[in-house]
């Protein structure tokens, strides 16, 4: 009997406030490197680690993300966090994805900074049992798959290190430019820039 080929799905979470080209490039790199059939972009409704930070209402973040992903058949917007009550932990979200795609192999896409802080996440040992971690490592990054092996035994076997392009774009940088009245052209998809201007978001 031929081996059954499991579907491979990536999960890319974030506030996407706003979504920018860096998000899209990382999603595309992960999809290619891991042969993912789709990448789920999961806008966070109420991330526990950002309780004190201002966030644009989710209706706008969702609308911008949908526009940014349009046209890429491998990219999908997921409302998992939006449509459920908080607090919104990654463990709970991944468990829901697993229920939706029981035959799929899941890869949680994150940056090296997230891997560094993983031991402080909510129930990290349980989290890594539900998915593999696709860690996008920048050229100057010193993160390693085994860096937390003493506190999270078995983690190294659950981590896939991926080389990522050095993309120094952040949502914070974009909002600061908007608040200062500067252009964000070429930092975000044009449809996102048009949405921000039409709805007069972020700026003075």
Order of alpha helices (4+ residues) and beta strands (2+ residues): beta-alpha-beta-alpha-beta-alpha-beta-alpha-alpha-beta-beta-alpha-alpha
